[in-house]
Amino acid sequence: MPEYGSLFVCLMGMGTVFFGLICLIVLTTIMGKIVGGRPAPAAPAPVAAAPAAQEGNRQEIAAAVSAAIAEELGTSITGIRIVSMKKL
């Protein structure tokens, strides 16, 4: 059984990984063209929520978010100031 040098083993391993990554790129490109050819169905228009009901919860949500941030940072909740919040 032949003895392989460490350089040969390293290059073969890197070559195998590089070849595998190229195959993944080619396969995902082909699958994207096959599946992406269909148009996406139109999403229904979002229904506007009642803003009055949301205002009551906004302070509670801000308090919960600031408490979570203060806990994660290990600081006091009085040191956290939330400037704005928007729904994503």
N, CA, C and O atoms as a DFTB+ gen file, in Angstrom:
352 C
 N C O
     1  1       0.844      -1.167       0.000
     2  2       0.000       0.000       0.000
     3  2       0.890       1.232       0.000
     4  3       1.791       1.347       0.830
     5  1       0.642       2.164      -0.936
     6  2       1.528       3.327      -1.024
     7  2       1.287       4.310       0.120
     8  3       0.172       4.443       0.625
     9  1       2.330       4.975       0.504
    10  2       2.260       6.021       1.541
    11  2       2.017       7.358       0.850
    12  3       2.788       7.763      -0.020
    13  1       0.949       8.039       1.238
    14  2       0.641       9.333       0.657
    15  2       1.181      10.434       1.552
    16  3       1.107      10.352       2.778
    17  1       1.724      11.463       0.921
    18  2       2.245      12.592       1.670
    19  2       1.124      13.477       2.186
    20  3       0.004      13.450       1.675
    21  1       1.439      14.251       3.192
    22  2       0.414      15.104       3.794
    23  2      -0.067      16.178       2.821
    24  3      -1.235      16.564       2.876
    25  1       0.789      16.668       1.939
    26  2       0.384      17.658       0.949
    27  2      -0.628      17.062      -0.023
    28  3      -1.612      17.712      -0.375
    29  1      -0.390      15.837      -0.452
    30  2      -1.311      15.167      -1.370
    31  2      -2.672      14.964      -0.715
    32  3      -3.703      15.212      -1.340
    33  1      -2.682      14.518       0.531
    34  2      -3.935      14.291       1.242
    35  2      -4.688      15.607       1.431
    36  3      -5.909      15.654       1.284
    37  1      -3.972      16.654       1.750
    38  2      -4.593      17.971       1.939
    39  2      -5.198      18.468       0.629
    40  3      -6.332      18.946       0.619
    41  1      -4.469      18.365      -0.456
    42  2      -4.979      18.827      -1.749
    43  2      -6.158      17.991      -2.224
    44  3      -7.097      18.532      -2.808
    45  1      -6.130      16.692      -1.987
    46  2      -7.252      15.830      -2.376
    47  2      -8.503      16.167      -1.560
    48  3      -9.611      16.187      -2.098
    49  1      -8.327      16.427      -0.280
    50  2      -9.469      16.789       0.552
    51  2     -10.072      18.114       0.133
    52  3     -11.292      18.244       0.028
    53  1      -9.218      19.095      -0.106
    54  2      -9.714      20.405      -0.529
    55  2     -10.358      20.318      -1.908
    56  3     -11.371      20.970      -2.162
    57  1      -9.780      19.522      -2.795
    58  2     -10.357      19.340      -4.124
    59  2     -11.720      18.679      -4.068
    60  3     -12.631      19.056      -4.805
    61  1     -11.862      17.689      -3.190
    62  2     -13.143      17.003      -3.038
    63  2     -14.214      17.962      -2.522
    64  3     -15.335      17.976      -3.032
    65  1     -13.876      18.751      -1.525
    66  2     -14.831      19.714      -0.977
    67  2     -15.189      20.762      -2.025
    68  3     -16.357      21.124      -2.165
    69  1     -14.198      21.249      -2.757
    70  2     -14.435      22.254      -3.787
    71  2     -15.346      21.694      -4.877
    72  3     -16.257      22.381      -5.339
    73  1     -15.103      20.455      -5.288
    74  2     -15.942      19.812      -6.297
    75  2     -17.374      19.635      -5.780
    76  3     -18.332      19.852      -6.522
    77  1     -17.517      19.246      -4.529
    78  2     -18.842      19.087      -3.941
    79  2     -19.604      20.400      -3.892
    80  3     -20.802      20.436      -4.174
    81  1     -18.914      21.483      -3.535
    82  2     -19.564      22.792      -3.495
    83  2     -20.001      23.255      -4.883
    84  3     -21.065      23.855      -5.035
    85  1     -19.187      22.979      -5.882
    86  2     -19.562      23.325      -7.256
    87  2     -20.804      22.545      -7.671
    88  3     -21.699      23.096      -8.312
    89  1     -20.862      21.262      -7.306
    90  2     -22.047      20.458      -7.621
    91  2     -23.293      21.021      -6.936
    92  3     -24.362      21.068      -7.544
    93  1     -23.166      21.446      -5.685
    94  2     -24.308      22.039      -4.986
    95  2     -24.772      23.324      -5.662
    96  3     -25.975      23.556      -5.787
    97  1     -23.851      24.143      -6.088
    98  2     -24.214      25.393      -6.762
    99  2     -24.945      25.101      -8.065
   100  3     -25.953      25.736      -8.373
   101  1     -24.438      24.145      -8.823
   102  2     -25.070      23.801     -10.094
   103  2     -26.469      23.240      -9.858
   104  3     -27.414      23.616     -10.551
   105  1     -26.604      22.346      -8.888
   106  2     -27.910      21.744      -8.616
   107  2     -28.918      22.771      -8.122
   108  3     -30.074      22.740      -8.542
   109  1     -28.508      23.683      -7.238
   110  2     -29.453      24.693      -6.755
   111  2     -29.829      25.677      -7.858
   112  3     -30.956      26.171      -7.885
   113  1     -28.909      25.964      -8.759
   114  2     -29.227      26.835      -9.893
   115  2     -30.249      26.170     -10.803
   116  3     -31.203      26.811     -11.245
   117  1     -30.050      24.892     -11.082
   118  2     -30.990      24.160     -11.936
   119  2     -32.358      24.075     -11.265
   120  3     -33.379      24.309     -11.911
   121  1     -32.385      23.747      -9.991
   122  2     -33.664      23.640      -9.283
   123  2     -34.357      25.001      -9.189
   124  3     -35.584      25.072      -9.259
   125  1     -33.594      26.071      -9.034
   126  2     -34.177      27.404      -8.997
   127  2     -34.835      27.770     -10.305
   128  3     -35.880      28.421     -10.318
   129  1     -34.228      27.353     -11.420
   130  2     -34.823      27.651     -12.718
   131  2     -36.059      26.802     -12.961
   132  3     -37.005      27.257     -13.603
   133  1     -36.063      25.579     -12.459
   134  2     -37.220      24.711     -12.645
   135  2     -38.388      25.200     -11.791
   136  3     -39.498      25.364     -12.298
   137  1     -38.154      25.430     -10.527
   138  2     -39.219      25.811      -9.610
   139  2     -39.564      27.294      -9.739
   140  3     -40.732      27.664      -9.614
   141  1     -38.587      28.134      -9.984
   142  2     -38.809      29.575     -10.045
   143  2     -39.520      30.024     -11.297
   144  3     -39.872      31.199     -11.399
   145  1     -39.749      29.146     -12.259
   146  2     -40.413      29.515     -13.496
   147  2     -41.889      29.806     -13.308
   148  3     -42.499      30.480     -14.138
   149  1     -42.472      29.303     -12.219
   150  2     -43.887      29.513     -11.960
   151  2     -44.091      30.832     -11.219
   152  3     -43.352      31.127     -10.279
   153  1     -45.074      31.624     -11.623
   154  2     -45.325      32.877     -10.883
   155  2     -45.945      32.575      -9.520
   156  3     -46.726      31.636      -9.371
   157  1     -45.587      33.372      -8.551
   158  2     -46.116      33.207      -7.203
   159  2     -47.562      33.700      -7.170
   160  3     -47.888      34.687      -7.829
   161  1     -48.427      33.034      -6.418
   162  2     -49.810      33.501      -6.335
   163  2     -49.880      34.842      -5.616
   164  3     -49.109      35.115      -4.697
   165  1     -50.813      35.662      -6.052
   166  2     -50.950      36.997      -5.472
   167  2     -51.472      36.872      -4.043
   168  3     -52.420      36.135      -3.773
   169  1     -50.841      37.596      -3.150
   170  2     -51.257      37.579      -1.749
   171  2     -52.461      38.496      -1.570
   172  3     -52.532      39.554      -2.195
   173  1     -53.403      38.102      -0.725
   174  2     -54.554      38.986      -0.496
   175  2     -54.124      40.248       0.234
   176  3     -53.135      40.255       0.967
   177  1     -54.877      41.304       0.022
   178  2     -54.561      42.582       0.660
   179  2     -54.713      42.445       2.169
   180  3     -55.695      41.870       2.639
   181  1     -53.755      42.966       2.935
   182  2     -53.847      42.848       4.391
   183  2     -55.002      43.689       4.942
   184  3     -55.292      44.786       4.466
   185  1     -55.633      43.134       5.946
   186  2     -56.745      43.823       6.583
   187  2     -56.184      44.743       7.656
   188  3     -55.368      44.322       8.476
   189  1     -56.621      46.004       7.650
   190  2     -56.128      46.976       8.617
   191  2     -56.690      46.653       9.998
   192  3     -57.895      46.461      10.157
   193  1     -55.805      46.594      10.997
   194  2     -56.233      46.323      12.363
   195  2     -56.725      47.606      13.006
   196  3     -56.377      48.707      12.577
   197  1     -57.521      47.453      14.019
   198  2     -58.044      48.617      14.729
   199  2     -56.926      49.259      15.539
   200  3     -56.378      48.604      16.425
   201  1     -56.562      50.520      15.273
   202  2     -55.446      51.143      15.987
   203  2     -55.750      51.402      17.459
   204  3     -54.822      51.450      18.266
   205  1     -57.009      51.570      17.833
   206  2     -57.344      51.855      19.227
   207  2     -57.023      50.655      20.104
   208  3     -56.550      50.825      21.228
   209  1     -57.268      49.453      19.616
   210  2     -56.994      48.258      20.397
   211  2     -55.486      48.028      20.510
   212  3     -55.026      47.442      21.490
   213  1     -54.738      48.466      19.553
   214  2     -53.295      48.263      19.562
   215  2     -52.598      49.216      20.518
   216  3     -51.549      48.872      21.063
   217  1     -53.144      50.394      20.735
   218  2     -52.508      51.386      21.603
   219  2     -52.407      50.909      23.041
   220  3     -51.418      51.204      23.712
   221  1     -53.390      50.189      23.528
   222  2     -53.355      49.706      24.897
   223  2     -52.252      48.688      25.113
   224  3     -51.647      48.644      26.184
   225  1     -51.989      47.880      24.116
   226  2     -50.961      46.849      24.228
   227  2     -49.559      47.386      23.954
   228  3     -48.573      46.748      24.320
   229  1     -49.461      48.532      23.326
   230  2     -48.150      49.062      22.939
   231  2     -47.256      49.313      24.154
   232  3     -46.061      49.022      24.108
   233  1     -47.809      49.842      25.223
   234  2     -47.011      50.096      26.422
   235  2     -46.564      48.789      27.066
   236  3     -45.442      48.685      27.561
   237  1     -47.450      47.792      27.058
   238  2     -47.082      46.495      27.617
   239  2     -45.995      45.823      26.787
   240  3     -45.073      45.215      27.332
   241  1     -46.105      45.934      25.488
   242  2     -45.093      45.354      24.607
   243  2     -43.765      46.066      24.789
   244  3     -42.720      45.417      24.851
   245  1     -43.789      47.391      24.877
   246  2     -42.554      48.153      25.086
   247  2     -41.906      47.775      26.413
   248  3     -40.682      47.675      26.496
   249  1     -42.714      47.565      27.451
   250  2     -42.175      47.170      28.747
   251  2     -41.551      45.784      28.681
   252  3     -40.490      45.548      29.258
   253  1     -42.210      44.868      27.976
   254  2     -41.674      43.508      27.857
   255  2     -40.380      43.493      27.048
   256  3     -39.434      42.789      27.399
   257  1     -40.339      44.266      25.968
   258  2     -39.139      44.312      25.136
   259  2     -37.975      44.930      25.900
   260  3     -36.857      44.419      25.847
   261  1     -38.232      46.026      26.610
   262  2     -37.151      46.664      27.365
   263  2     -36.678      45.771      28.503
   264  3     -35.489      45.773      28.822
   265  1     -37.576      45.004      29.126
   266  2     -37.165      44.073      30.178
   267  2     -36.300      42.959      29.611
   268  3     -35.317      42.560      30.236
   269  1     -36.653      42.454      28.433
   270  2     -35.859      41.396      27.811
   271  2     -34.476      41.903      27.413
   272  3     -33.480      41.202      27.591
   273  1     -34.415      43.115      26.878
   274  2     -33.125      43.691      26.484
   275  2     -32.266      43.948      27.719
   276  3     -31.067      43.666      27.708
   277  1     -32.861      44.475      28.771
   278  2     -32.116      44.745      30.001
   279  2     -31.587      43.445      30.604
   280  3     -30.464      43.409      31.107
   281  1     -32.378      42.390      30.556
   282  2     -31.941      41.092      31.082
   283  2     -30.779      40.542      30.265
   284  3     -29.818      40.012      30.824
   285  1     -30.867      40.667      28.949
   286  2     -29.804      40.152      28.081
   287  2     -28.507      40.936      28.261
   288  3     -27.421      40.356      28.269
   289  1     -28.624      42.260      28.406
   290  2     -27.436      43.095      28.559
   291  2     -26.914      43.116      29.987
   292  3     -25.781      43.529      30.231
   293  1     -27.739      42.671      30.935
   294  2     -27.328      42.671      32.336
   295  2     -27.321      44.057      32.946
   296  3     -26.524      44.337      33.841
   297  1     -28.198      44.927      32.475
   298  2     -28.288      46.282      33.004
   299  2     -29.656      46.500      33.633
   300  3     -30.518      45.622      33.607
   301  1     -29.836      47.674      34.193
   302  2     -31.119      48.033      34.783
   303  2     -32.092      48.433      33.682
   304  3     -31.689      48.924      32.628
   305  1     -33.363      48.218      33.937
   306  2     -34.381      48.548      32.940
   307  2     -34.507      50.057      32.761
   308  3     -34.988      50.516      31.725
   309  1     -34.081      50.836      33.759
   310  2     -34.153      52.287      33.633
   311  2     -33.115      52.825      32.651
   312  3     -33.237      53.957      32.182
   313  1     -32.098      52.027      32.338
   314  2     -31.075      52.453      31.392
   315  2     -31.449      52.190      29.945
   316  3     -30.690      52.540      29.041
   317  1     -32.598      51.582      29.706
   318  2     -33.035      51.264      28.350
   319  2     -34.087      52.272      27.928
   320  3     -35.040      52.532      28.662
   321  1     -33.910      52.843      26.736
   322  2     -34.904      53.773      26.196
   323  2     -35.265      53.328      24.783
   324  3     -34.419      53.316      23.889
   325  1     -36.504      52.970      24.597
   326  2     -36.974      52.546      23.279
   327  2     -37.491      53.774      22.549
   328  3     -38.421      54.433      23.013
   329  1     -36.890      54.080      21.409
   330  2     -37.243      55.263      20.647
   331  2     -38.453      54.981      19.752
   332  3     -39.397      55.769      19.704
   333  1     -38.414      53.861      19.054
   334  2     -39.542      53.529      18.165
   335  2     -39.600      52.017      18.005
   336  3     -38.601      51.312      18.144
   337  1     -40.796      51.550      17.711
   338  2     -41.020      50.138      17.433
   339  2     -41.904      50.055      16.208
   340  3     -42.885      50.789      16.089
   341  1     -41.556      49.161      15.295
   342  2     -42.432      48.951      14.155
   343  2     -42.539      47.464      13.887
   344  3     -41.601      46.701      14.119
   345  1     -43.679      47.077      13.402
   346  2     -43.956      45.690      13.123
   347  2     -43.252      45.272      11.837
   348  3     -43.299      45.982      10.832
   349  1     -42.606      44.123      11.879
   350  2     -41.924      43.626      10.685
   351  2     -42.781      42.638       9.952
   352  3     -42.370      42.112       8.918
